[in-house]
Each structure stands twice: as C-alpha cells, then as structure tokens.
C-alpha cells in the first residue's frame, strides 16, 4: 500500500524469498491472497518496482504452477499474454512465468485428451509466434525472442492429444522460419542466426515427437533438406539440427532408411561426424549423436545391421576414451545392448571386444565413494546399466540361436555379481538386485547344470532375502516367483 518505491521493492523481495522457502500449501495460500495485487503492480508500476513484481511472479509460479486451477488460469493466462510486449526485461520474466505454469500444468495433467492449458493453447501459441516474428531479428530483442521460442517449446512439449492438427500446421511454419533466415540480409551476426536455428530445431523435434500419425516422405524431405542447408552453411553438424532430423526416424520408423541410404547428404554421415574422435571436445555434440543413433536403432530395428559395422567401432572408441564424460559413456553402454538386441547374430564379430570393454566398466563399477554423492549415484547407475546391457546382449544372441556364443562370458559376469552382492561395503539399489536375479534365472533356464557349477548359491540367497524384505510389492512378489523357479531348476 505504500507509495514509497524503495519500500515496495523491499517488500517484493521479501515476498519472493517467502515463495522460495515456504511449504507449497502455505505459499499457495499467500499467492492467492497477493496474486491480483502482484499482477496490478506488474502491469501498472514502472521501473524497478515493476521488474521486482514480475520477478516475484516468476518465483511464485516456479513452485506453484501445478496448483493453479482452471478458474485461476482464466485470468492469469490472458493477462500474462498482454504483458509479454511491455519491454524486453519484463517480457523475459513473463515468458519464464508462462514456462512455470505450462510445466506445472503439464506435470499435473495427462496429455491424452485435453488438459487445463488446452483452452489457451491456440491463442498463446499464436501470440508467442507473433512476438517472435516482431523481435527476433534485432540484437536488442534477441533474448526476448529466444525466451518466446523456449516458451513455445514448453507449450508444445506439454500439449494435449487434441492439438495434433494445429501442431502439424506449426511444424511447417517453423521449418519455413529456418528457411526465411537465409533471406534476412541484415542478420550480420552469425551467432544470432545459429541461436534461432537451434531453437527452431528444438521446437520441430518436440512437435514431431508429439505427432501420432507418421509423416509422409514429402514433408520429411522438406524438413531434412532445410536443416541440411544449415549444416552446409555452418560447415558442420550442430546438436539441435541433428536430433530434430533423428526425431523423424522415430515417427517414420523403417521408412527413415530413405535418408540413411541417400547418395548425398546421407544422415549416417552426419551422425558419424558427431561421434568422431576429433569432436570429443564438444560433449553436447557427441551426446546428440548418441541420441540420434538411438532414434535410428529404434526406427530400423533388425535392419540396423546394415549400418552397424560403421557405428560399433565408434562406440567402442568412446567407451575407452578418457576425455568423454562418464554420463555419455553410460548412454553408450546401454546403446551397445540395444544394438545387439536388435541385430542378433550380426553382432557376433564385435562381441569379444565389446565384452572386454564392458568387463573394464565392471571394474569401475566395483568402486564406491562415501564422500562424493554424485559419483556414488553414477556408480549405482553404472551397475544397473551393465546388468541390463549384459541381459540385452544375451537376448539378442539367444533369439537367433547363438546363446552358446555368450556362455563363455558368463563366469566373469557371475564374478562381478558376486563382488557386488556379497560384499557388504556396496549398496545395491533394489532395481539392480532385481535385474541381477532376472539375469541369473535366464542363465539357469538356458544353460541348466553348466551354470549351477559356476554360480555361488550365496548370491541367490542374498538377492532373494533383500528383495523379499523390500517394501515394494512388485519386487518382493518377483523374489517369491523366482524362488519357486530356482527350486525347480536347481538340483539338490
């Protein structure tokens, strides 16, 4: 109520801190009390007071986005839409506020049918696109333009199932936006062009992932050619463009091989470019190459065998290279399992080297750290990932009648399990214990007496005890089922 600008700013700062530290239910009661006042201040005040009011809204909605109901949104969204154009700094805060609401509502509601944001989706999308069209080619408005595009990305990501037709229309629109950049001669700063291209590609990927019906070759070819033009202009591949194209693989499935077999501008060459050793300094590019490759494998399934000989050696190099981030290596380990699972017998030439590399990863997984929580979490993820990958490699070979080829690697895997399970210094996540038990059961069912002679029974006893004692019903039930199976398979 004070007219003193300093007091207003100080009060807004305190309110912002309150929103950040209070329990959500308490904060929401406060937010309802002060919401209208904050919006009035954000619209009518000037200078720093207005900025602080918008900042308070951003903080509030970050923790309270999922609490807003339809009756709140009916006043909230139209008002926020009007405020985007007040000025650049205010507009950026408003975009962040919209992001928080969109994400909160998206996490709360299913994307099937409609959700609380559905009534505002069309107008909000048109409004943000208009903002992008008005400001994105000027240096001083660049950040606002990019924030508008990020809000569009969130809006698409959490869109409901009933927006398919509109998403398809905007897919074409954003592809043309990339194309239009080439005609803007006054864009003399390369980074502006690249930032816009990257953001448009992120939106394109999100739209394609949302589409239920497959795109036809003609539409996909247009998308492909436009993005490839940006590769050629940059004289190299960039992350957002690469995974925007690979999202078409998931949509098109086996039809995507059209782009993998092109005589020129072959998509395989772009992915291999991102995974090449001289690109390791750009971890984001390598990671995008892994994502793109995963999309290709998912789309082509067994037909991936045609391309595997080019990719598997690249993946092996990544796994043994010290300069690659450990999180990326984790993704590659999982990817190797997926490849073997899909191509089966065609994986055989790479099996021995793959297993030797995985054994090396097992050595790392047998470390533990009580002081570094992040590293300990990574080790937990690595252990689970290795067990899952061993399982997928086995399934891939077993499905094509090559299970005997895998049997020579089982003793070393069991030694790894023995170290993990029976050493009290290791903490095993329940899902990892379950995965180890499932693998052992598969080995017993497949190899029978040959496995019994190399498996320490104490491993089974400990796994069954741990899973039975868990408070998660699906794990304890699975342990009981496995115990019955073991009694049938195991003699004596």
C-alpha angles and dihedrals in degrees: 000000000000120000091212107109092205092054091048092053092047091050092048090051091052091048090051091052089049091055091050097050106031126096109266096245092050092045091051092054088051091047093054090050095050102027097098092044091051092050092049090051092046091053102038108029122083138216121002094349091061091047092050091050091053090047090053090052090052093051092045096051092046091069099025104042094109093050097064114105129205092269090056094046094052089069097029104055100047090048093050091049090057092049097056091084099048091098139314099271094045090044092055092052090048092051089052090049091051090049090054093050094045092049093044092050091043093053090047099048134053115247091225114100109349135326137197092280094051096091090056099038099094098045094040092051092048091047094050091046089052089052090051091049092051101047114018099093097059126082095223092053097041098105093048090050092051091047090052089052091048089052090051088051091054091046091053093044092056097035118133126245093256092069097071097113093049092047090054090053092051091047089065090043095055093045088056090048089061090049092049092057089073090062095054101095094177091065092098096157112083095203091061091055092046093048091052093046090050094050093046090050091052090053091047091053092049092049094049091049089053095052115103099193120064118255117239123246093253095057092043092049090055091051091045096049094047093052093043087056088060090051090053094048091050091042089230148047124277128201102246094047092048096053092040087062093042090055086067088061091062090047097044097036112188092001087071089077084084088077094041091057100044113134090222130030090014111189092223088063091054092051093046088049090058092049097046117120095244089061094059091102087069102063092178092057092049090049091050088051089055091050091048092049091050089053091051092050091048091051100043100035110175091005088069087082087082090066102029097095089065096048108038095065088051090053091048090054092051091052094054097038114104095207094065118097114252092235090059091050089054089057091048093052089054090046092054089056091050091051094052091045091055102039100035113177092020087069092063097094089059098040101094096048091044093053092048090054091047090050087057089053088051088060090056091046089059090067121094135193127199094180102046108059094181092054091046090052089050091052090051090052091046093053092051092045093051093051091048091048093049087051094050092047089052093048091049092054096038093053091059096044096260099115092121089063089061096047094081090064097050098085092059091046090052090051088054090050091048091055092048099043104037099039107090092205091073123079111211121200114233093243090054092051089050092049092050091050091049091051092051091049089052090051092049092049092048105038102022115181093013090065097043090064094057101036121092106225090213088072090061093044093052094045093049092048094049094047094046090052094052118107091224107099097208091058096045090047091050090052090054091050091049092049089057091049092049091053090055096046102036116075121221 
